Amino acid sequence: MSAVDLVTTPELQELEDRLRQIIETILELAIGIYDYESVSHSKDAVIARVNLLTAQLSTLDEASKRTISDVLVPREIIQYIEDGRNPRVYTREFVELLVKQNQFVNGKMHAMRDFRDELAEQIKQTYPELSKEVDLTLQNTGPSFPKAPTSPTEAGANPESAAANGTDGPKT
């Protein structure tokens, strides 16, 4: 059950209704406490409201365990809300951090593959008898990235010449 599915479920509506009842009971309890000394029967009313509130909180807890037991909320988001901040800010910052880390890791992977390809080329030139093993190792360790062009002619600066020689232009 995803968060989007939860928004439309009757179980979530039931939880929302229970929360509204609890808020109403808390308001009634606050009024009873405020009038506690001026009204003689308010002691019984306050006790009844406390007992009702306890029962409502207990049923809310049981219902929430059944309804949203598979939804996990990171503590950082709860802290953001408690600090009066928008949890969407946390989400945005988290995504930005993940993008930055992803770019860093992709850069490392690219550098390692370039190093692997260059090392393989040097081994083949230096030890031609190992060519088959090097090719097999390259095949087993994944595809190579296309090499970045180092000059405008390699980059295919002229698309007409790229079309003439049967290529699609620069590969980046």
C-alpha positions, 0 to 999 in steps of 0.5 A: 500500500503506497502513500497515494493509496492511503489518501483515498482509503476508507480506513484513513477516513476513519482515522481522520474522523477518530482524530476529530472526535479526540480533538472535540473531546480535548476541547470539551475537557478544557472547558470542563477544567476551566469551569471546574471550580464554578460548577459543582457537577464539573468534577464528574464531567471532567472524569468522564471526559478523561475516561472517554479521551483514554478510550478514544486514544486507545481505539485510535492506536489500535486502528492506526496499527491495522491501517498504516502499519507498513508506512514508515516516516523517517525521524528527520521528517518528524523533527522537521514538522516539530520544528515548524518546517515544511517536510517538503523542504526535507524531501527536496534537500534529500533528493538534491543530496542524492543527485549530488552523491549519484553524480559523484559515484557515476564519476568514479565509475566512469573514471574506473572504466576509463582506467580499466580500458586504458590499462587493458590497451596498454597490457595488449600493446606490451604483452600481445600474448595476453590479448585474449584474456584481456578481451575476455576480462573486458567483456566480463566487466561490463561495457565501455563508455564512449571516449570523449572527443578531444578535438572538434574533428573527433566531435563531429563538428560538421554534421554533414561529414558525419552523415557522409561517413555513416555515423550519427555524429558525436557520441557523448 
